[in-house]
Amino acid sequence: MHSSDHQVSTNLRSRDASTLSLDLLLSNLPGVVYRCQNDDHWTMVFLSAGIEKLTGYPVSVFTGEHAMSYASLIHPDDRAQVYADTEAAVRERRPFQLSYRITTAAGKLRWTWEQGAAVHDEHGNVIALEGFIADITLLRRADQLVLEQASLLDKARDAIFVIDMASRITYWNAGARRLYGWEAHEAVGKRMQELLCDDHAAYSEAWLHAVTEGEWAGELQQHRRDGTLIQADTRWTLVPADPASGVVQKILVISTDISERKHNEARIHRLAYFDALTELPNRASLLDHLRRALIGSARSHKFGALMFLDLDNFKTLNDTHGHAAGDMLLQAVARRLEHSVRETDLVARLGGDEFVILVQPEEDTLDAAAYQAETVAAKVVSTMRAPFQLADFAYSVSTSIGVTMISGAVDTVESALKQADTAMYQAKAAGRNTFRFFDPEMQAKWTARSELESGLRRALRNHEFILNYQPQLDGDSRVIGAEALLRWRLPNGDVLYPTEFIKAAEETNLIVDIGRWVLGTACVELAKWQGNPVTRHLSLSVNVSARQFVEPDFVAMTQEILAATGVDPHFLKFELTETLVVTDFTHTVATMETLRRLGITFSLDDFGTGYSSLAYLRKLPLDQLKIDYSFMRDVLTDRNDASIVRSIIALGGSLGLQVIAEGVETQGQREWLSQEGCFVYQGFLYERALSGEHFAAYASCLH
């Protein structure tokens, strides 16, 4: 073979090898290489074998005389945009990139990605289009899935974000934007503890637990962009790294705003354990704290104290100035009590005007605890003495305090409360405005008092009360009236006098119901007198307690009884005590004036035993002063008593008031009184208290 023939043969083999190599390369490409004419049908000049895998049609379908137009495979909704984008790229002499759907031979839709460019001749004319087409259906689906998942995450109500191992935020959903206020571009790249967390210790604990255990759940206090704080229920999940996909280790954080729930829980807790008016712990809270204190005391062998406080004469303020003033006083008292104890001690309100102080068991000996309790009690009594400013007036109130020592070794919640309550009544019995420690002997008295209270309630139900009438006579020994005196006939026949039960009735407020019964019964008797010509001129005095007189409906109740019995009120006299007058002078005078317009007259009972004041006396619409029997007992032998009685008689005369002496038991007392100018008497010298029937007979005899 000639050398020239050998060269030609070598070139042919080289060209065939290159062609085979190019064909092999094109057949292995994950797509289609093409060359087509720049016409409306994109008439194919060349297609690689990948077209069959992409479309389901072989290469031969797109070439030849009756070739299929590749453009016909493009989805109708995408075709116009593909044409437009291609023409624009050709016109601007730049490559084009297209993404569109095609319909395969099997009728399925596939997403394709195409990149190509125009081929120009030496004159710049477009002679063909060349490019590459790839199947991106799987990628498109993956993108769609990512978009769908991102959309779902954005629709979640919870805040969802991701932080890397440097605590920097890498993902931030719409829920996080709504909860915290930062946009995604503002939050991404920021460190979580700096953006959201003020409590770095709590954050560090959560971080460490999530990294070491794979998960952490709990509550974190976080702040929003505007600075407001929220409580978030948060779950952290460690997402492991995936080296195959290049994903690094991260933490997924899901947070739910529970601020409203926490607020409601706190509100419910406050309603359950705190008094709404004073904001002090209530009875339920006190019982819980006392139980815990006793348990702790039993373990530590420490001693503490429990104090029971009651405001003296609090009801008077409510009755005279209204409940708003009473509420203001209770709130002011609560604040003073809080400032009178140590931070470790507890002040609680049981209800009404009753408060309790728990001095925590912290002392090693009973004596030391008693000294501490005495210090607190004395401070409270002293602090309460200063007047309280209530709106436009000042009001003074004192407190009676019962103190009992507590030890978990011997006391229970019930026994401690009972002993403190008993000691409080001992303080009241000692004159109020003071404190007393629990004395075991007082327990017996308290039991008797409780039984007495139950008996009083029974007496009202079973009509065990009776009224007797002690005659009142003038200087000529004629009966001019009587005082109605209450007696209690027990089921066994024994009779109790007011000194044995009235105090208990006043302390329990039963005196109001008893007083109503007394007035009604007395008026029924007075009506009988007024129906008898012999007794129609007699007056009847009825004792009215301070508790009863300040009742808001006292005047209305009196009018109702007068109307029901039909008595002439000009013969009805109310006996009031000095204590009532001094307690609330303005209200007392107003009520007296109202009743006086009905015809009722007034006598000041026990005059000289209380806080007598001429300033008060001359302003009261009184008709009579009554000399107390305590002065009459020794008026003939005690110069002081005699001087006091003379002064009362003289005072009554100067004020134009009738003066009556009770407790007149001897003729000598009666003669002395007559010589001093007192001419109305009541006492055993004449007669004891009689039943209604016997009094009528007695009065008729002395008519």
C-alpha positions as CSV (number, residue, x, y, z in Angstrom):
1,M,0.0,0.0,0.0
2,H,1.3,3.4,-0.9
3,S,2.0,5.8,1.9
4,S,-0.7,8.2,0.7
5,D,-3.3,5.3,0.8
6,H,-2.1,4.4,4.3
7,Q,-2.7,8.0,5.5
8,V,-6.2,8.1,4.0
9,S,-7.0,4.8,5.7
10,T,-5.7,6.0,9.0
11,N,-7.7,9.2,8.8
12,L,-10.9,7.3,8.0
13,R,-10.4,5.0,10.9
14,S,-9.7,8.0,13.2
15,R,-12.8,9.7,12.0
16,D,-14.9,6.5,12.5
17,A,-13.5,6.1,16.0
18,S,-14.4,9.8,16.8
19,T,-17.9,9.3,15.5
20,L,-18.4,6.1,17.5
21,S,-17.0,7.9,20.6
22,L,-19.3,10.9,20.1
23,D,-22.3,8.6,19.5
24,L,-21.5,6.7,22.7
25,L,-21.2,9.9,24.7
26,L,-24.5,11.3,23.4
27,S,-26.3,8.0,24.1
28,N,-25.1,8.1,27.7
29,L,-26.1,11.7,28.4
30,P,-29.0,12.1,30.8
31,G,-30.9,14.1,28.2
32,V,-31.2,15.0,24.6
33,V,-28.8,16.9,22.3
34,Y,-30.5,18.5,19.4
35,R,-30.1,20.7,16.3
36,C,-33.3,22.1,14.7
37,Q,-34.4,24.7,12.2
38,N,-35.5,28.1,13.5
39,D,-39.0,27.6,12.3
40,D,-42.4,27.4,14.1
41,H,-42.2,23.6,14.3
42,W,-38.6,23.4,15.4
43,T,-38.1,20.9,12.6
44,M,-35.3,18.6,13.9
45,V,-32.1,18.2,11.9
46,F,-30.4,16.0,14.6
47,L,-31.5,14.4,17.8
48,S,-29.5,12.2,20.1
49,A,-30.9,8.8,21.2
50,G,-32.0,10.2,24.6
51,I,-35.2,11.6,23.0
52,E,-36.8,8.2,23.2
53,K,-36.3,8.0,26.9
54,L,-37.5,11.5,27.4
55,T,-40.6,11.5,25.1
56,G,-41.3,7.8,24.4
57,Y,-40.9,8.4,20.7
58,P,-37.8,7.2,18.7
59,V,-35.5,9.5,16.9
60,S,-37.1,8.6,13.5
61,V,-40.4,10.0,14.4
62,F,-38.9,13.6,14.5
63,T,-36.9,13.3,11.3
64,G,-37.8,12.6,7.7
65,E,-40.5,13.7,5.3
66,H,-43.5,13.4,7.7
67,A,-41.7,14.2,10.9
68,M,-43.5,15.0,14.1
69,S,-43.0,18.5,15.4
70,Y,-41.3,18.5,18.8
71,A,-43.1,21.8,19.6
72,S,-46.4,19.8,19.5
73,L,-45.3,17.9,22.6
74,I,-45.1,21.1,24.7
75,H,-48.0,21.6,27.0
76,P,-50.5,24.1,25.5
77,D,-50.3,26.3,28.6
78,D,-46.5,26.6,28.4
79,R,-46.1,26.8,24.5
80,A,-46.6,30.5,24.0
81,Q,-44.1,31.4,26.8
82,V,-41.5,29.0,25.4
83,Y,-41.9,30.6,21.9
84,A,-41.6,34.1,23.3
85,D,-38.6,33.4,25.5
86,T,-36.8,31.7,22.6
87,E,-37.5,34.4,20.1
88,A,-36.3,37.0,22.6
89,A,-33.0,35.2,23.2
90,V,-32.4,34.8,19.5
91,R,-33.2,38.4,18.8
92,E,-30.8,39.5,21.5
93,R,-28.2,37.1,20.4
94,R,-27.9,35.4,23.8
95,P,-28.4,31.8,25.0
96,F,-31.8,30.8,26.3
97,Q,-32.9,28.6,29.2
98,L,-36.4,27.2,29.3
99,S,-38.5,25.2,31.7
100,Y,-41.7,23.6,30.5
101,R,-44.0,20.6,30.4
102,I,-44.2,18.0,27.6
103,T,-46.7,15.2,27.0
104,T,-45.0,11.8,26.4
105,A,-46.1,9.0,24.1
106,A,-47.8,7.4,27.1
107,G,-49.8,10.6,27.8
108,K,-47.9,11.5,30.9
109,L,-46.6,15.0,31.8
110,R,-42.9,15.6,32.3
111,W,-41.0,18.7,33.3
112,T,-38.1,19.5,31.1
113,W,-35.2,22.0,31.3
114,E,-33.7,23.2,28.0
115,Q,-30.6,25.3,27.4
116,G,-29.6,26.4,23.8
117,A,-28.5,29.1,21.5
118,A,-28.8,30.2,17.9
119,V,-26.2,29.2,15.2
120,H,-25.3,32.0,12.8
121,D,-23.6,32.0,9.4
122,E,-20.8,34.3,8.3
123,H,-23.4,36.9,7.5
124,G,-25.0,36.8,10.9
125,N,-28.1,35.0,9.8
126,V,-29.6,32.3,12.1
127,I,-29.3,29.0,10.3
128,A,-30.2,26.7,13.2
129,L,-30.9,26.2,17.0
130,E,-28.8,23.9,19.0
131,G,-29.2,22.8,22.6
132,F,-29.7,20.3,25.4
133,I,-33.0,19.1,26.9
134,A,-33.1,17.3,30.3
135,D,-35.9,15.6,32.3
136,I,-36.3,17.5,35.6
137,T,-39.6,16.0,36.7
138,L,-38.1,14.5,39.9
139,L,-36.3,17.7,40.7
140,R,-39.5,19.6,40.1
141,R,-41.5,17.3,42.3
142,A,-38.8,17.6,45.0
143,D,-39.0,21.4,44.7
144,Q,-42.7,21.3,44.9
145,L,-42.6,19.1,48.0
146,V,-40.1,21.5,49.6
147,L,-42.4,24.5,48.7
148,E,-45.4,22.6,50.0
149,Q,-43.7,21.7,53.3
150,A,-42.4,25.3,53.7
151,S,-45.9,26.5,53.1
152,L,-47.3,24.2,55.7
153,L,-44.7,25.2,58.2
154,D,-45.6,28.9,57.5
155,K,-49.3,28.1,58.1
156,A,-48.5,26.5,61.5
157,R,-49.7,28.6,64.5
158,D,-46.6,27.7,66.5
159,A,-43.3,29.4,66.1
160,I,-40.9,26.9,64.3
161,F,-37.3,27.8,63.7
162,V,-33.9,26.0,63.4
163,I,-30.6,26.9,65.1
164,D,-27.2,25.5,64.2
165,M,-24.6,24.3,66.7
166,A,-23.4,27.9,67.2
167,S,-27.0,28.8,68.3
168,R,-27.5,30.9,65.1
169,I,-31.0,30.8,63.6
170,T,-31.0,29.3,60.1
171,Y,-34.7,28.9,59.5
172,W,-37.7,31.1,60.7
173,N,-41.3,30.4,59.8
174,A,-44.2,32.7,59.7
175,G,-45.4,31.5,63.1
176,A,-42.2,32.7,64.6
177,R,-42.6,36.1,62.9
178,R,-46.2,36.4,64.3
179,L,-45.1,35.3,67.8
180,Y,-41.9,37.3,68.2
181,G,-42.3,40.2,65.7
182,W,-39.1,39.8,63.7
183,E,-39.1,39.1,60.0
184,A,-37.2,36.1,58.7
185,H,-34.4,38.2,57.2
186,E,-34.0,40.0,60.6
187,A,-33.9,36.8,62.6
188,V,-31.8,34.5,60.5
189,G,-28.1,34.6,61.5
190,K,-28.8,36.0,65.0
191,R,-28.0,34.0,68.1
192,M,-31.2,32.7,69.7
193,Q,-30.2,33.5,73.3
194,E,-29.4,37.1,72.3
195,L,-32.5,37.6,70.3
196,L,-35.1,35.9,72.5
197,C,-33.8,34.8,75.9
198,D,-33.2,37.0,79.0
199,D,-32.6,34.0,81.3
200,H,-29.4,32.7,79.8
201,A,-29.0,30.1,82.6
202,A,-32.3,28.5,81.6
203,Y,-31.4,28.6,78.0
204,S,-28.0,27.0,78.6
205,E,-29.7,24.2,80.6
206,A,-32.1,23.5,77.7
207,W,-29.3,23.6,75.2
208,L,-27.1,21.1,77.1
209,H,-30.0,18.7,77.6
210,A,-31.1,18.8,74.0
211,V,-27.5,18.1,72.8
212,T,-26.8,15.3,75.2
213,E,-30.2,13.7,75.4
214,G,-31.5,14.5,71.9
215,E,-34.5,16.4,73.1
216,W,-35.7,18.9,75.7
217,A,-39.1,20.2,76.6
218,G,-40.1,22.9,79.0
219,E,-41.1,26.5,79.6
220,L,-38.9,29.5,78.8
221,Q,-39.6,33.1,79.4
222,Q,-38.8,35.0,76.1
223,H,-39.3,38.5,74.8
224,R,-40.7,39.9,71.7
225,R,-39.3,42.5,69.4
226,D,-41.4,45.2,71.3
227,G,-39.9,44.1,74.6
228,T,-42.9,42.4,76.0
229,L,-42.3,39.2,77.8
230,I,-44.1,35.9,77.0
231,Q,-44.1,32.4,78.5
232,A,-43.3,29.8,75.8
233,D,-43.9,26.1,76.0
234,T,-40.9,24.9,74.0
235,R,-39.7,21.6,72.5
236,W,-36.1,21.3,71.2
237,T,-35.2,18.3,69.0
238,L,-31.7,17.5,67.9
239,V,-31.5,16.8,64.1
240,P,-28.4,14.6,63.4
241,A,-26.0,15.4,60.6
242,D,-26.4,13.7,57.2
243,P,-22.9,13.6,55.5
244,A,-24.4,12.0,52.3
245,S,-26.6,15.0,51.7
246,G,-24.2,17.5,53.2
247,V,-26.8,18.4,56.0
248,V,-25.0,19.5,59.3
249,Q,-26.3,18.8,62.8
250,K,-29.0,21.3,63.9
251,I,-31.7,21.8,66.5
252,L,-35.4,22.2,65.6
253,V,-37.3,24.4,68.0
254,I,-41.1,24.6,68.3
255,S,-42.5,27.2,70.6
256,T,-46.1,27.8,71.7
257,D,-47.2,31.0,73.4
258,I,-48.8,30.0,76.7
259,S,-48.8,33.5,78.3
260,E,-52.6,33.6,78.4
261,R,-52.8,30.2,79.9
262,K,-50.2,31.1,82.5
263,H,-52.1,34.3,83.2
264,N,-55.4,32.4,83.6
265,E,-53.7,29.8,85.8
266,A,-52.2,32.6,88.0
267,R,-55.6,34.3,88.1
268,I,-57.4,31.1,89.1
269,H,-54.7,30.4,91.7
270,R,-55.1,34.0,93.0
271,L,-58.9,33.6,93.2
272,A,-58.5,30.3,95.0
273,Y,-55.8,31.4,97.5
274,F,-56.1,35.2,97.8
275,D,-58.7,37.5,99.2
276,A,-60.0,39.7,96.3
277,L,-60.6,42.8,98.5
278,T,-57.3,43.0,100.5
279,E,-55.1,40.8,98.2
280,L,-54.0,38.9,101.3
281,P,-53.8,35.1,101.4
282,N,-57.3,33.8,102.2
283,R,-58.5,31.0,104.5
284,A,-57.5,28.2,102.0
285,S,-54.0,29.6,101.7
286,L,-53.6,30.1,105.4
287,L,-54.6,26.5,106.1
288,D,-52.1,25.3,103.6
289,H,-49.3,27.5,105.0
290,L,-50.2,26.5,108.6
291,R,-50.2,22.8,107.7
292,R,-46.8,23.2,106.1
293,A,-45.5,25.2,109.0
294,L,-46.5,22.5,111.5
295,I,-45.0,19.7,109.4
296,G,-41.7,21.7,109.2
297,S,-41.9,22.4,113.0
298,A,-42.3,18.7,113.7
299,R,-39.1,18.0,111.8
300,S,-37.0,20.9,113.0
301,H,-38.4,21.0,116.6
302,K,-38.8,24.8,116.2
303,F,-41.6,26.9,117.7
304,G,-43.8,29.6,116.2
305,A,-47.1,31.4,116.9
306,L,-50.5,31.9,115.4
307,M,-52.4,35.1,116.0
308,F,-56.1,35.7,115.5
309,L,-57.1,39.3,115.1
310,D,-60.6,40.9,115.2
311,L,-61.3,44.6,114.6
312,D,-63.3,46.1,117.5
313,N,-66.6,47.6,116.6
314,F,-66.0,47.2,112.8
315,K,-69.7,46.7,112.1
316,T,-70.5,50.2,113.3
317,L,-68.5,51.6,110.5
318,N,-70.3,49.5,107.9
319,D,-73.7,50.4,109.3
320,T,-73.0,54.1,109.6
321,H,-70.8,54.9,106.6
322,G,-71.6,52.0,104.2
323,H,-69.8,49.0,103.0
324,A,-67.5,51.1,100.7
325,A,-66.0,52.7,103.8
326,G,-65.7,49.3,105.5
327,D,-63.9,47.9,102.5
328,M,-61.4,50.9,102.5
329,L,-60.7,50.2,106.1
330,L,-60.1,46.5,105.6
331,Q,-57.6,47.3,102.8
332,A,-55.8,49.9,104.9
333,V,-55.7,47.4,107.8
334,A,-54.2,44.8,105.6
335,R,-51.4,47.1,104.5
336,R,-50.6,48.0,108.1
337,L,-50.5,44.4,109.2
338,E,-48.1,43.5,106.4
339,H,-45.7,46.2,107.5
340,S,-46.0,45.0,111.1
341,V,-44.5,41.6,110.6
342,R,-41.4,40.0,109.3
343,E,-41.0,39.0,105.6
344,T,-41.1,35.4,106.6
345,D,-44.4,35.7,108.5
346,L,-47.8,35.4,106.8
347,V,-50.8,37.8,107.1
348,A,-54.1,36.3,105.9
349,R,-57.7,37.4,105.9
350,L,-60.3,34.8,107.0
351,G,-63.3,37.0,106.1
352,G,-65.2,39.9,107.5
353,D,-62.9,41.8,109.9
354,E,-61.0,38.7,111.0
355,F,-57.3,38.4,110.2
356,V,-54.6,35.9,111.1
357,I,-50.8,36.2,111.4
358,L,-48.7,33.1,111.2
359,V,-45.3,33.7,112.9
360,Q,-43.2,31.0,111.3
361,P,-41.6,28.3,113.6
362,E,-38.0,29.5,113.6
363,E,-37.2,29.7,117.4
364,D,-35.4,26.9,119.3
365,T,-37.3,27.4,122.5
366,L,-40.9,28.2,123.5
367,D,-39.8,31.2,125.5
368,A,-38.0,32.7,122.5
369,A,-41.0,32.1,120.2
370,A,-43.3,33.7,122.8
371,Y,-41.0,36.7,123.1
372,Q,-41.1,37.1,119.3
373,A,-44.8,36.7,119.2
374,E,-45.3,39.3,121.9
375,T,-43.1,41.7,120.0
376,V,-45.3,41.3,116.8
377,A,-48.6,41.5,118.7
378,A,-47.5,44.6,120.6
379,K,-46.4,46.3,117.4
380,V,-49.7,45.5,115.7
381,V,-51.8,46.8,118.6
382,S,-49.7,50.0,118.6
383,T,-49.8,50.4,114.9
384,M,-53.5,50.1,114.7
385,R,-54.1,52.9,117.2
386,A,-53.4,55.6,114.6
387,P,-56.6,56.8,112.9
388,F,-57.2,55.6,109.3
389,Q,-57.9,58.2,106.6
390,L,-61.0,56.9,104.7
391,A,-61.9,59.2,101.8
392,D,-63.0,62.4,103.5
393,F,-63.0,61.4,107.1
394,A,-60.7,59.8,109.7
395,Y,-61.7,56.7,111.6
396,S,-60.1,55.0,114.6
397,V,-60.4,51.3,115.2
398,S,-58.6,49.0,117.6
399,T,-57.9,45.3,117.4
400,S,-58.2,42.4,119.8
401,I,-55.5,39.7,119.3
402,G,-55.4,36.2,120.5
403,V,-52.0,34.5,120.4
404,T,-51.2,30.8,120.7
405,M,-47.8,29.1,120.4
406,I,-47.5,26.4,117.9
407,S,-45.4,23.3,117.6
408,G,-45.7,20.5,115.1
409,A,-45.1,18.0,117.8
410,V,-48.3,18.7,119.6
411,D,-50.6,21.0,117.5
412,T,-52.8,20.5,114.6
413,V,-54.3,23.0,112.2
414,E,-57.7,22.8,113.9
415,S,-56.3,23.0,117.5
416,A,-54.1,26.0,116.7
417,L,-56.9,28.0,115.1
418,K,-59.3,27.2,117.9
419,Q,-56.8,28.2,120.6
420,A,-55.9,31.5,118.8
421,D,-59.7,32.2,118.4
422,T,-60.2,31.5,122.1
423,A,-57.4,33.8,123.1
424,M,-58.8,36.5,120.9
425,Y,-62.1,36.4,122.9
426,Q,-60.0,36.6,126.1
427,A,-58.4,39.8,124.7
428,K,-61.9,41.2,124.1
429,A,-62.9,40.3,127.6
430,A,-59.9,42.1,128.9
431,G,-61.2,45.4,127.4
432,R,-60.3,45.1,123.7
433,N,-57.4,47.0,122.0
434,T,-55.0,44.4,123.5
435,F,-53.6,40.9,123.0
436,R,-53.7,37.8,125.1
437,F,-51.9,34.4,125.0
438,F,-54.0,31.3,125.0
439,D,-54.7,30.0,128.5
440,P,-55.9,26.3,128.7
441,E,-58.4,27.4,131.3
442,M,-60.0,29.6,128.6
443,Q,-60.8,26.5,126.6
444,A,-63.5,25.6,129.2
445,K,-64.9,29.1,129.1
446,W,-64.9,29.0,125.3
447,T,-66.8,25.7,125.3
448,A,-69.3,27.2,127.7
449,R,-69.6,30.3,125.5
450,S,-70.2,28.2,122.4
451,E,-72.9,26.2,124.3
452,L,-74.4,29.5,125.4
453,E,-74.6,30.8,121.8
454,S,-76.3,27.6,120.7
455,G,-78.7,28.0,123.6
456,L,-79.6,31.5,122.6
457,R,-80.4,30.4,119.1
458,R,-82.6,27.7,120.6
459,A,-84.3,30.2,122.9
460,L,-85.3,32.3,119.9
461,R,-86.7,29.3,118.1
462,N,-88.5,27.8,121.1
463,H,-89.8,31.1,122.6
464,E,-87.9,30.6,125.9
465,F,-87.5,34.4,126.4
466,I,-89.9,36.3,128.6
467,L,-90.4,39.9,129.6
468,N,-90.9,41.2,133.1
469,Y,-91.8,44.7,134.0
470,Q,-90.2,46.7,137.0
471,P,-92.4,49.5,138.2
472,Q,-91.3,53.2,138.1
473,L,-92.9,55.5,140.7
474,D,-93.0,59.2,141.3
475,G,-92.6,61.1,144.5
476,D,-96.1,60.3,145.6
477,S,-95.5,56.6,145.2
478,R,-97.8,56.4,142.1
479,V,-96.8,54.1,139.3
480,I,-96.0,56.1,136.2
481,G,-94.4,53.5,134.1
482,A,-92.1,50.4,133.9
483,E,-88.9,49.1,132.4
484,A,-89.2,46.0,130.4
485,L,-86.5,43.5,131.6
486,L,-85.5,40.4,129.7
487,R,-85.4,36.9,131.2
488,W,-84.5,33.5,129.8
489,R,-86.4,30.6,131.1
490,L,-84.4,27.4,130.4
491,P,-86.1,24.1,129.5
492,N,-85.3,22.8,133.0
493,G,-87.2,25.7,134.6
494,D,-84.1,27.8,135.6
495,V,-84.3,31.5,134.8
496,L,-81.2,33.5,133.6
497,Y,-80.8,37.2,133.9
498,P,-79.4,39.5,131.2
499,T,-76.0,39.7,132.9
500,E,-75.5,36.0,132.2
501,F,-76.2,36.0,128.4
502,I,-76.5,39.6,126.9
503,K,-72.8,39.9,126.4
504,A,-72.6,36.7,124.4
505,A,-75.7,37.8,122.4
506,E,-74.0,41.1,121.5
507,E,-70.7,39.4,120.5
508,T,-72.5,37.0,118.2
509,N,-74.9,39.6,116.8
510,L,-77.9,37.6,118.1
511,I,-78.8,40.7,120.1
512,V,-80.4,42.1,116.9
513,D,-82.9,39.3,116.7
514,I,-83.4,39.2,120.4
515,G,-83.9,43.0,120.5
516,R,-86.5,42.8,117.8
517,W,-88.4,40.2,119.8
518,V,-88.1,42.3,123.0
519,L,-89.5,45.5,121.3
520,G,-92.3,43.6,119.6
521,T,-93.4,41.8,122.8
522,A,-93.1,45.1,124.9
523,C,-95.3,46.9,122.4
524,V,-97.9,44.2,122.6
525,E,-98.0,44.6,126.4
526,L,-98.1,48.4,126.1
527,A,-101.0,48.1,123.7
528,K,-102.9,46.2,126.5
529,W,-102.1,48.9,129.0
530,Q,-103.4,51.6,126.6
531,G,-106.6,49.7,126.3
532,N,-107.2,49.8,130.0
533,P,-108.4,53.2,131.5
534,V,-106.5,52.4,134.7
535,T,-103.1,51.9,133.0
536,R,-103.4,53.9,129.7
537,H,-101.2,56.7,131.2
538,L,-98.2,54.4,131.9
539,S,-95.0,54.7,129.9
540,L,-92.8,51.7,129.0
541,S,-89.0,51.8,128.8
542,V,-87.2,49.4,126.5
543,N,-83.5,48.8,126.5
544,V,-82.0,49.1,123.0
545,S,-78.4,47.7,122.5
546,A,-75.8,49.6,120.5
547,R,-75.7,46.8,118.0
548,Q,-79.4,47.0,117.4
549,F,-79.6,50.8,117.2
550,V,-77.1,51.1,114.4
551,E,-78.8,48.5,112.2
552,P,-79.8,50.2,108.9
553,D,-83.4,49.0,109.2
554,F,-83.9,49.8,112.9
555,V,-86.2,52.8,112.2
556,A,-88.2,50.8,109.7
557,M,-88.5,47.8,112.0
558,T,-89.7,50.1,114.8
559,Q,-92.4,51.7,112.6
560,E,-93.5,48.2,111.5
561,I,-93.9,47.1,115.1
562,L,-95.8,50.3,116.0
563,A,-98.1,49.8,113.1
564,A,-98.7,46.1,113.9
565,T,-99.5,46.6,117.6
566,G,-101.3,50.0,117.2
567,V,-99.6,51.5,120.3
568,D,-99.3,55.2,120.9
569,P,-95.5,55.8,120.6
570,H,-95.6,58.8,122.9
571,F,-95.7,56.3,125.8
572,L,-92.7,54.3,124.5
573,K,-89.3,55.2,125.8
574,F,-86.0,53.8,124.5
575,E,-83.1,53.5,126.9
576,L,-79.7,54.0,125.3
577,T,-76.2,53.6,126.7
578,E,-73.4,56.1,126.7
579,T,-71.3,53.7,124.7
580,L,-73.6,53.9,121.8
581,V,-73.6,57.7,121.9
582,V,-69.8,58.0,121.8
583,T,-69.3,55.3,119.1
584,D,-71.0,57.3,116.4
585,F,-72.5,60.5,117.7
586,T,-73.7,61.9,114.4
587,H,-75.6,58.8,113.3
588,T,-77.0,58.3,116.8
589,V,-78.5,61.8,116.9
590,A,-79.9,61.5,113.4
591,T,-81.7,58.2,114.3
592,M,-82.9,59.6,117.6
593,E,-84.4,62.7,115.8
594,T,-86.2,60.4,113.3
595,L,-87.7,58.3,116.1
596,R,-88.6,61.3,118.2
597,R,-90.7,62.6,115.4
598,L,-92.7,59.4,115.7
599,G,-93.4,60.3,119.4
600,I,-90.8,58.0,121.0
601,T,-88.8,59.5,124.0
602,F,-85.3,58.7,125.2
603,S,-83.5,57.9,128.4
604,L,-79.8,57.8,128.8
605,D,-79.2,54.6,130.8
606,D,-76.3,54.0,133.2
607,F,-75.4,57.7,133.1
608,G,-72.0,58.5,134.7
609,T,-70.5,55.0,134.1
610,G,-69.1,55.7,130.7
611,Y,-67.6,58.6,128.8
612,S,-70.0,61.3,129.9
613,S,-69.5,64.6,128.1
614,L,-71.5,67.7,128.4
615,A,-70.7,68.5,124.8
616,Y,-72.5,65.3,123.8
617,L,-75.2,65.5,126.4
618,R,-76.6,69.0,125.5
619,K,-76.9,68.0,121.8
620,L,-78.8,64.8,122.3
621,P,-82.6,64.8,122.1
622,L,-83.0,63.3,125.5
623,D,-85.9,63.3,127.9
624,Q,-84.5,61.5,130.9
625,L,-81.2,60.7,132.7
626,K,-81.0,57.4,134.6
627,I,-78.8,57.2,137.7
628,D,-77.0,53.8,137.6
629,Y,-77.6,51.4,140.5
630,S,-73.9,51.2,141.1
631,F,-73.9,54.7,142.5
632,M,-77.1,54.2,144.5
633,R,-75.7,51.2,146.4
634,D,-73.3,53.3,148.5
635,V,-74.8,56.7,148.1
636,L,-75.5,57.0,151.9
637,T,-71.9,55.9,152.9
638,D,-69.6,56.9,150.0
639,R,-69.0,60.6,149.6
640,N,-67.8,60.2,146.0
641,D,-70.9,58.3,145.0
642,A,-73.1,60.9,146.7
643,S,-71.3,63.7,144.9
644,I,-71.7,62.0,141.5
645,V,-75.5,61.5,142.1
646,R,-75.9,65.1,143.2
647,S,-74.1,66.3,140.0
648,I,-76.3,64.1,137.8
649,I,-79.5,65.4,139.4
650,A,-78.3,69.0,139.1
651,L,-77.3,68.5,135.5
652,G,-80.6,67.0,134.7
653,G,-82.4,69.9,136.2
654,S,-80.3,72.5,134.3
655,L,-80.9,70.7,131.0
656,G,-84.6,70.3,131.7
657,L,-84.4,66.5,131.8
658,Q,-86.2,64.2,134.2
659,V,-83.9,62.2,136.4
660,I,-84.8,58.7,137.5
661,A,-82.8,56.6,140.0
662,E,-82.6,52.8,139.6
663,G,-81.6,50.4,142.4
664,V,-83.5,52.2,145.1
665,E,-83.7,49.6,147.8
666,T,-84.1,51.4,151.1
667,Q,-86.3,54.2,152.5
668,G,-83.1,56.1,153.4
669,Q,-82.0,56.1,149.8
670,R,-85.4,57.3,148.6
671,E,-85.5,60.1,151.2
672,W,-82.0,61.2,150.3
673,L,-82.9,61.4,146.6
674,S,-86.0,63.4,147.3
675,Q,-84.0,65.9,149.4
676,E,-81.5,66.3,146.5
677,G,-84.3,66.8,143.9
678,C,-84.8,63.4,142.3
679,F,-88.5,62.3,142.3
680,V,-88.7,59.3,140.1
681,Y,-87.6,55.9,141.4
682,Q,-87.2,52.3,140.5
683,G,-86.0,49.5,142.7
684,F,-86.7,46.7,145.2
685,L,-87.9,49.2,147.7
686,Y,-91.1,49.2,145.7
687,E,-91.2,46.0,143.7
688,R,-89.1,43.5,141.7
689,A,-89.8,42.9,138.0
690,L,-93.2,41.4,137.5
691,S,-94.9,39.4,134.7
692,G,-97.2,41.4,132.5
693,E,-100.3,40.2,134.3
694,H,-99.0,40.9,137.8
695,F,-97.7,44.3,136.8
696,A,-101.1,45.3,135.6
697,A,-102.6,44.3,138.9
698,Y,-99.9,46.1,140.9
699,A,-100.3,49.3,138.9
700,S,-104.1,49.2,139.4
701,C,-103.6,48.9,143.1
702,L,-101.4,52.0,143.3
703,H,-103.5,54.0,140.8
